[in-house]
């Protein structure tokens, strides 16, 4: 986790997901196998897809750009 993002390592460029629940915007928490929202019980798999409601949309992807030896979120 970096701030309000969860960075997913991968081949090449890393991917990032917003930690804002797509139901009402509460901050989701990483749990084994995915993410869980403490406010209303939404659960997401490790890729950010909802697996239990009330959220129906996946966690929002955040674009990253290389900067120096690291990565920054693009707005």
N, C-alpha and C positions, 0 to 999 in steps of 0.2 A: 504494500500500500504506500502511496505517495500522496499525501494530502487527501483530496477527495477522489482520487483515481486508484484503480487497481491495475497494475501493469502485468500483462501476460507475456512471459518470454516466449520466443518462438524462433524459427529459422529466419534469419535476416532481421528486419525491423520488428521491434516489440509492438504489441497491441495494448491499448488501454481501454478500460471501461469506467464510466462514471459510477460512483458509489451511491448515486441518488436513486431511490426506488422509483419506478415509473408509475406507481399508484398515487402517492401523495408527496413524494420527495424526501422521505426520511432516509437517513444514511444506513445502507445495508452493511452487514458485517460478513467477512469471510468465514465460512464454516467448511468442514470437510465435504468436498464434492461440489462446492458452489458458494452461494451467498444467501443470507437470510435477513429479512426486514423485521426489526424488533417492534415496529409500530402496529402493523396489521397482519403479520404472518406470511407475507409473500416470500416465496423461495425461488431461487434461480439456480440453474446448473452452472458448471464451471465456465461455460462460454457466455453466460449472461442471459440465457433464454429462461423465461418463466416456466416453472414446473408446478407451482401451487399459487393460487390466487390470494388476494384479489388482483394483483398486477397481471396485465395481459400483454404488455409490450416488453421486449428485452431491455436490459440495461443499455444505455446509450454508449456507442463507441466514441472514443476521443482520439482524434488524429494526432500523431506524434511526428515531430521533425527533428533530424539530427542537429545538434549544436555542440561544437567542440567534441569532447569525448563522451557526451551524453545525449539525452533526448529532452525535448520540451513539448508541452501540449500546444497545439495550434488552436487559435480561437476562430 
